[in-house]
């Protein structure tokens, strides 16, 4: 990872856009509808470091190299991170191609190497992100404290949220009925059902692109990772960074983890997984076999 992606809260922040012309206007449009206060600078006003005092981010757009360099120097003198359109060497950060769904924002960046590639990838992903996704995120943000209080154990909270994201509350939010969505989510929380644990067997021989979408999602959601020796590194890389990684355990150990409501991703590379799956089934553990070795 050559650049670290981060999402910067905009509420109560000041963003400066310096310059005139299409590039500056494109930077300003990035913040249409945002809660940030946008300040526009042009001409020699952009060369004064005091003009950037209190700003959180600065964007510069201009066809004039001298203007871009002088404005960037002034922003840096004010100790504000700066982005200069089409001039990666002058940038402290680059702007990604953005998918904006309100509370849900996705971004694709190439570190300034190929903005066109980022745009093409954005168009592909944007078609898969429903318009109502932001409302679903807003629903869960509004009840975040209630969920944390009711389910203080992280793994049970994750299990509840996984189930809720595919449940009636999320569907109501997607349709725009936020009042009903909140009521349904509170009802689900009051029921005390935090989701059942299970063990999912996933083919870890690689390469990662051979995995089904369901297998990739299972890795991303797993609480615990248990991998055979020789598991493909790219497959392993699809798992959550904060998932627990354990050495291979007996079926009784996996059953104990599932009984605690944990999602266990069992990454396998050989056919011995079949005996393990049978033993787990005999112990009453819910198992799921995703595309794996035969």
ZABA-435334 format. One record per residue: residue in one letter; z, y, x of N, C-alpha, C in turn. Coordinates in steps of 0.001 Angstrom, whole numbers, plus 500000, padded with zeros to 6 digits. Example, Ala and Ser with C-alpha at 12.3 -4.5 7.8 and 13.67 -1.06 7.14 Angstrom:
A507800494310513190507800495500512300507800496700513200
S507080497750512850507140498940513670507870500030512900
! end
This chain:
X500000498813500850500000500000500000500000501240500889
X498873501927500930498733503095501796499369504353501210
X499522504400499901500134505562499243501068505063498155
X502213505710498018503190505298497014502936506032495706
X502681505306494611502471505973493313503814506302492674
X503926507467492095505173507875491439504834508749490242
X505660508659489199505463509493488020506492510610488035
X506004511833487923506819513024488117507136513657486767
X508404513723486342508729514336485044508286515797485005
X507711516216483882507168517573483779507993518506482901
X508889517977482102509688518830481220510516519810482042
X510371521098481727511126522117482435510602522461483815
X509467521918484197508911522166485531507825523242485500
X507567523790486670506497524773486832505419524161487706
X504184524238487244503030523755487998502082524924488212
X501664525135489452500761526236489784499355525687490003
X498371526327489381496966526022489633496334527275490210
X495881527182491453495302528332492139493797528160492280
X493069529238492056491627529202492213490904529396490900
X489588529513490996488738529673489816487561528713489934
X486884528523488812485724527651488836486025526270488269
X485015525389488240485155524075487611486296523229488168
X486500523249489485487542522409490072488925522839489610
X489163524157489584490464524658489133490672524368487655
X489610524516486856489737524244485432490033522766485171
X489411521896485971489663520460485813491123520133486126
X491684520775487151493096520558487480493993521058486351
X493659522206485788494471522755484698494434521853483476
X493274521241483217493153520381482033494027519140482129
X494389518760483354495272517606483516496584517794482764
X496970519046482545498273519337481959498189519813480516
X497031519634479901496908519971478478497922519150477681
X498746519834476912499725519142476086500992518719476801
X501112519018478082502309518627478830503414519664478598
X504685519283478846505780520233478668505976521175479861
X505147521041480878505291521907482053504789523320481754
X505320524300482486504809525675482408503753525834483494
X502549526212483102501431526317484027501220527775484424
X501196528029485719500918529365486252499559529323486944
X498682530262486603497363530345487217497356531491488220
X496807531236489387496681532245490437495221532362490854
X494819533566491180493458533797491668493490534908492699
X492442534956493503492334536023494503493466536000495517
X493801537187496028494795537284497093496198536926496624
X496442536925495328497760536521494822498093535092495231
X497072534272495459497292532875495832497690532717497289
X497620533818498060497954533721499488499401534083499774
X500158534449498738501542534878498910502489533703498626
X503244533245499614504173532124499377505145532373498233
X505494533635497990506445533932496913505885533560495539
X504560533529495433503941533189494150504198531738493757
X504601530922494739504828529497494475506313529151494381
X507168530160494487508612529912494449509011529255493124
X509764528183493196510227527492491998509254526488491429
X508060526409492010507078525448491509507418524040492002
X507011523060491223507204521662491612505951521067492234
X504798521496491747503519520994492247502514522133492267
X501594522071493227500530523073493319499187522352493392
X498220522853492614496862522332492638495926523501492954
X495022523277493882494096524325494305492675523839494082
X491879524653493407490480524327493179489604525518493489
X488707525357494424487828526464494805486681525935495656
X485518526593495519484395526263496392484502526973497730
X485428527899497837485597528724499040486592528045499985
X486104527565501124486970526878502083488101527769502568
X487792529026502839488807529938503350489912530147502313
X489517530294501055490513530455499986491392529210499900
X490771528028499901491532526785499773492531526636500914
X492117526929502115493006526773503273494157527772503223
X493861529024502860494901530047502814495902529770501693
X495401529359500536496294529060499415497161527838499724
X496584526819500357497357525633500725498452525988501730
X498132526858502687499136527276503675500273528035502994
X499948528867502019500989529615501309501886528684500497
X501294527680499849502089526731499077503019525940499984
X502514525530501135503362524777502063504477525646502624
X504180526926502835505219527839503320506352527946502290
X506024527750501016507029527759499946507648526373499757
X507229525429500590507747524049500562507470523356499224
X506243523527498740505828522873497502504672521926497828
X504717520676497361503608519748497602502316520280496997
X501217520109497713499957520722497297498829519694497272
X497955519875496292496725519096496205495559520059496182
X494565519800497028493386520663497096492169519832496706
X491487520252495665490361519480495152489286519280496210
X488859518026496374487741517659497258488018517906498733
X489283518099499103489620518311500518490849517469500873
X490678516160501043491809515268501298492656515680502497
X492026516288503511492771516659504711493801517743504434
X493620518509503353494555519584503022495607519143502004
X495539517881501572496405517423500480497703516781500982
X498794517115500297500036516368500473500054515152499557
X499282515206498475499165514089497549497800514163496899
X497346513062496370496068513034495674496309512837494177
X495351513236493367495478513065491921494681511831491493
X495307510958490712494619509749490271493775510007489035
X493001509013488654492354509018487345493419508590486344
X493620509396485299494776509231484414494364508736483032
X495142507783482521495041507348481133496282507874480433
X496091508766479472497213509452478824497373508968477388
X498479508251477158498842507827475811500220508393475444
X500468509608475838501753510236475543502846509680476427
X503738508859475845504826508258476609504320507222477608
X503121506703477366502527505716478261501429506392479069
X501601506378480377500612506972481279500263505941482352
X498984505713482522498518504833483595497660505662484540
X497714505320485812496962506088486805496339505150487820
X495107505455488211494402504672489220494015505604490347
X494473505300491533494187506158492680493514505390493803
X492723506099494586492087505508495765492440506303497020
X493494507110496925493878507915498078492854508956498451
X492007509323497490490961510307497768489697509707498350
X489699508395498605488547507776499250487353507670498311
X487611507359497027486507507199496086486953507570494683
X486984508868494351487350509282492996486476508661491920
X485193508428492221484298507832491231484728506413490891
X485151505652491889485641504293491633486882504338490752
X487786505273491045488997505407490224488631505730488778
X487629506575488581487201506939487231486616505737486496
X485803504946487179485216503767486553486293502759486164
X487265502565487042488359501647486727489192502177485561
X489403503488485535490145504090484427489457503824483099
X488150503983483068487410503772481822487539502332481349
X487556501406482301487692499994481953489078499706481373
X490117500242482016491489499979481574491798500752480296
X491269501962480175491561502816479029491175502133477718
X490090501371477755489637500686476553490622499610476107
X491500499184477020492448498106476695493828498627476319
X494040499926476455495356500497476140495259501152474771
X495897500580473746495762501140472392496366502529472272
X495834503305471347496299504676471142497776504731470777
X498258503704470065499652503704469630500654503296470684
X500200502983471888501120502515472929502184503556473248
X501817504819473218502781505878473500503895505921472463
X503552505655471209504576505642470162505546504484470347
X505036503350470804505920502203471076506895502559472198
X506392503200473237507268503614474330508310504620473857
X507895505541472988508836506538472460509924505865471637
X509560504841470873510551504086470089511624503500470998
X511212502842472046512174502181472929512976503187473747
X512375504303474078513133505327474791514229505907473892
X513906506106472606514872506680471682516089505797471471
X515911504485471597517028503565471366517525502930472658
X517117503512473780517452502917475076518954502759475282
X519724503799474964521169503727475170521804502688474261
X521339502591473020521883501609472095521605500185472582
X520413499966473111520073498636473616520922498297474834
X521098499248475722521921498999476914523373498697476541
X523883499411475566525271499197475164525438497831474504
X524473497448473670524573496168472968524294494984473885
X523445495188474876523053494096475775523222494552477220
X524449494579477745524673495075479103524120494175480199
X523918492884479909523382491979480926521870492190481038
X521383492531482231519962492869482373519006491798481881
X519300490516482169518342489480481785518273489313480270
X519420489481479579519397489376478118518718490609477513
X518900491757478152518231492967477672516714492821477823
X516281492300478968514844492101479169514287491102478161
X515043490043477890514576489044476926514424489658475538
X515402490474475142515327491142473838514119492067473770
X513916492852474817512814493818474818511462493107474825
X511378491980475557510127491223475540509789490778474121
X510806490235473429510576489781472056510261490956471140
X510982492058471305510793493216470426509420493849470611
X508897493823471820507586494418472074506465493678471357
X506735492440470968505747491670470214506176491472468765
X507169492246468332507735492065467009507341493146466025
X507944493108464836507577494044463767507894495503464076
X508951495766464856509284497154465184508163497794466000
X507668497075466989506581497609467812505312497787466990
X505053496859466074503855496995465239503959498208464323
X505151498450463802505335499627462948505112500919463737
X505617500953464971505406502134465819503934502315466141
X503249501215466416501822501289466725501049501891465556
X501519501608464336500860502121463139501296503544462787
X502300504066463508502727505438463291503928505602462379
X504525504507461898505697504587461020506955504491461877
X507346505609462483508436505596463448509802505366462786
X509969505858461550511246505656460862511480504163460607
X510466503502460104510583502054459860510733501294461168
X510025501729462199510114501063463500511540501118464048
X512174502287463953513553502425464437514499501523463646
X514292501474462340515158500633461510514995499156461872
X513769498717462068513521497321462410514093496964463777
X513988497900464726514512497618466056516042497541466029
X516671498417465264518138498353465133518564497063464427
X517801496633463440518116495381462757518039494203463726
X517007494203464548516861493125465526518005493142466532
X518408494346466917519512494471467872520817493989467250
X521035494321465988522264493918465303522337492412465103
X521173491747465056521164490299464851521716489547466052
X521751490235467203522302489615468407521368488641469089
X520121488562468613519177487634469234518531488306470441
X518845487776471604518323488376472841517180487586473436
X516672486613472692515552485840473211516004484615473970
X515241483543473833515610482289474485515016482209475877
X515721481509476743515209481274478085514216480124478076
X513456480016479142512472478942479238512018478816480680
X511321477728480965510728477502482285509223477415482105
X508500478229482843507042478248482762506461477748484073
X505641476731484000504993476153485177503650476846485390
X503478477360486598502287478159486910501643477639488194
X500335477490488160499582477041489334499630478117490408
X500227477795491544500391478789492616499521478491493820
X498481477663493638497626477347494786496732478522495168
X496494479416494201495646480563494484494172480200494394
X493281481185494527493621482610494625494123483174493295
X494686484361493360495330484944492194494357485175491039
X493090485447491344492148485743490258491857484515489394
X492266483329489843492077482121489032493104482009487919
X494186482773488006495221482706486985494723483270485658
X495199482681484584494911483243483271495724484523483086
X495319485345482111496065486554481811497491486202481391
X497639485109480655498971484694480207499857484320481387
X499281483646482384500052483276483569500466484515484355
X499554485470484475499881486704485196500996487462484482
X500952487490483160502006488176482401503330487450482540
X503287486118482586504521485353482764505168485673484100
X504365485805485136504903486168486450505519487560486417
X504844488474485753505339489849485698506637489964484919
X506888489006484013508077489084483164509214488184483634
X508977487328484614509966486328485011511225486969485600
X512375486383485235513649486805485823513916486085487136
X513438484834487223513703483989488386512395483351488833
X512198483282490140511007482691490728511443481505491590
X510844480339491343511099479170492179509739478612492567
X509414478649493847508064478323494291508063477132495238
X507034476298495099506802475227496060506391475824497405
X506594475063498442506105475481499760504584475571499713
X504047476612500305502598476794500321502068477582499142
X502951478145498328502494478968497209501702480166497732
X500611480470497071499727481554497509500456482896497474
X500311483676498543501016484954498645500556485944497578
X499268485936497244498773486866496231499324486513494853
X499453485229494575500058484815493309501510485264493266
X502227485045494347503627485469494420503743486978494234
X502746487701494725502782489154494654502660489709493248
X502271488878492277502170489328490895503528489359490197
X504536488760490824505866488715490213506579490045490381
X507567490295489514508391491491489637509091491487490991
X509154492657491604509800492763492911511287492427492839
X511912492724491685513352492524491584513722491175490969
X512749490289490769513056488952490262513813488162491336
X514796487386490896515513486536491842514577485451492359
X514675485164493660513866484112494273514804483032494798
X514673481843494214515557480744494560514773479610495191
X515442478830496039514824477618496542514768476604495412
X513917475632495580513727474639494516515052473976494144
X515339473943492844516577473347492367516318472146491486
X517347471378491209517249470219490336516991470674488907
X516445469785488071516206470153486673517460470678485982
X518622470135486336519857470603485720520114472072486031
X519755472479487232519915473887487622518965474774486834
X517722474324486654516760475095485870517190475170484411
X517752474065483898518243474060482528519374475060482351
X520235475170483363521337476128483313520812477560483265
X519789477851484068519206479192484074518586479523482720
X517853478560482146517223478789480849518273478969479764
X519375478222479852520438478334478856521070479714478864
X520985480408479980521517481769480085520529482810479553
X519391482356479045518397483272478489517407483777479514
X517360483163480693516469483624481746515084483003481617
X514072483792481975512710483291482069512483482850483522
X512198481576483702512023481014485045510554480707485267
X509963481287486304508586480980486684508632479926487780
X508133478745487460508125477635488420506727477537488994
X506569478038490224505266478099490883505022476797491635
X504010476064491212503802474719491747502465474618492475
X502433473695493424501212473479494209500795472016494250
X501579471127493642501275469693493678501655469059492349
X501207467819492139501354467168490843502778466730490537
X503690466817491498505068466407491246505730467222490136
X505142468348489776505713469173488714505821468417487406
X504995467380487190504992466676485916506327465976485658
X506863465338486695508159464672486538509254465695486250
X509172466837486922510156467899486706510080468428485279
X508869468631484781508689469120483418509223468118482402
X508989466841482641509479465815481728511006465799481705
X511621465918482885513081465933482956513661467125482210
X513007468271482331513482469467481624513357469296480112
X512235468713479682512044468485478248513132467557477707
X513500466534478489514555465612478062515914466297477993
X516074467362478767517318468136478729517300469174477612
X516222469230476859516127470166475745515709471562476131
X515138471719477323514714473037477787513309473338477273
X513115474558476781511766474956476389510936475172477630
X509794474495477678508918474653478830507531475079478336
X506795475687479230505415476075478943504604475797480176
X503503475091479989502632474727481099501407475615481036
X501302476520481981500136477398482092499157476736483061
X497908477176483129496903476470483947497419476135485329
X497546474812485611498131474380486883497360473205487460
X497854472725488624497180471664489352497159470368488540
X496090469614488683495993468312488004495881467218489048
! end
